[in-house]
Amino acid sequence: MQKMSCKLFLLAFVLGIGGTFQYGLQISIINSPAEYIKSFIRETWLKRYGSSPSEEIITLLWSFVVSIYTIGGLLGSMSVRYMSVKFGRKKSMLLANIPALLSATLMALSRLSGSFEMIIIGRLFAGVCAGLGLNIHIMYAGECAPQKLRGVIAITASTAIAVGKFAGFALGLREVLGVEALWPILMAANAIPALIQLLTLPFFPDSPRYLLIDKKDKEGCIKAVKQLWGDGDHMAEVDDMIAEQEAIRGEKSKSVCDLIRDKSVRWQFITLFLVSSCMQLIGVNVVYFYAYNVFLKVGLSPAQTRYVSLGVGITEILTTALCGFLVDRAGRKALLWKTHTAMALALGLLTVTLALQPCTCRLKSIAFCRYDHCQHCLLEKCVEVEDTDDSFSWIPYCSAALIFIFIMSFGLGPAGVLCPLPTEIFIQSYRPAAYAFNGATNWIQLFFLGLLFPFIVEGLGSFCFIIFLAYCLSMAIFVYLVVPETKGKSMLQIMEEFNRLNYRRKKGQAALHQNNCSLTTVTRL
């Protein structure tokens, strides 16, 4: 088991470097050089056209720089099914590093070439790399792991995202690369993990499940199993793969349209869509947005809040690592519904504390913030109620504590547990389509949430958390009542659990009985 864990975790580390780490890095690294890039756009425009651009043009171009990343991620996610089936998991991961290197080259040379368009195109390529790597990494890692370690190996993808976010924050500090002279190097930092993976991943085999089920290469599968798991007796795991191959009956990889239409995977698809594909509705990005203002109210300076962001990043790393320890002990279902409940409670209390937060504007009297944002507090309009004492001065500290509680709950639950979900609830023929749909849906939501979020905040202020609270509470109930436990079960056993939902009507009982009989026969064989 120690040899098996060592080799598997080494593969998980190599996959994480060029996979989900790139996604987390690009999310956080864009914050630090924002003003430097805007200044570069202004200077370039002035040199080209002889006049200074308006603030509206600067804002528009900066919006392109930020949002084009999600378009690239969507394109990458839509390519996951084709590439993972055509080239295999390993070659697809290697090919995903090509757009990362193109992105780094374009952004590193953008200032030297005097072209802000190169930054936009570079961000597009970075998004393509993230869209491919995010989904193929999780699929590859989940298929390489034995049943007992499937959860913890897949969750390393979530830990890699958290480490990527932390690395982006750390590299963006003024003491590292967060100065005006070095921002092109900062934006090109994604070349290093891409090169590391290109040099190390070729020494590992492809996914054993892909080799056996898709390529019909039993010898290659057994060789990959021995290389990853050691020289022990692993025939029980190989027999499960053979049983899954027989259950598929030679069917080709399904498309996303097949995934949506096929009634035999109806509840798997519903679970994937509600619990995993709509994960952006948890509101973690909104909480990160509010965190900066909350930490300012606690008394930290703007410079100090950057170091607090590092603390938030470390918290997410530790909780996702802890999730890897708990997921194969407490179970996926229990972690999901309990953490969704905890996040709903944290969001509800955070809404209350932000509504009562004392304003720290330059006014001598303390006012209470009710709606919208401003430069000095959480609101655009501060309604001066009355002069008060410090009886509410503790509320910002409660808000800061609730933010950490929410992030810890997110790391212990959805951030980690949802990584192995598509691998576990779908058999091999549907798995690539499930990852393609899941990735594309998340990127679309990320794009529209970024587009609409300023208007939501302007209209609702801190009460925008009620939207995300309703989603978290609904998912806690849904997971508790509907989703079966997948811990310690083979793919076919999980498939049988969902068949009870897919064929629960009377007309479907005969089909369910026939399907279960065939699955039982295959498993025995």
Salt bridges, closest charged atoms under 4 A:
GLU35 OE2 - LYS38 NZ 3.94
GLU55 OE2 - ARG42 NH2 3.52
GLU117 OE2 - ARG48 NH1 2.73
GLU143 OE2 - ARG89 NH2 2.87
GLU143 OE2 - ARG431 NH1 3.08
GLU244 OE1 - ARG209 NH1 2.37
GLU244 OE2 - ARG431 NH2 3.40
GLU251 OE1 - LYS254 NZ 3.61
ASP258 OD1 - ARG261 NH2 3.32
GLU316 OE2 - LYS165 NZ 3.32
ASP328 OD1 - ARG332 NH1 2.66
GLU424 OE2 - ARG150 NE 2.92
GLU424 OE2 - ARG332 NH2 2.48
GLU497 OE2 - LYS489 NZ 3.17
GLU497 OE1 - ARG500 NH1 3.61
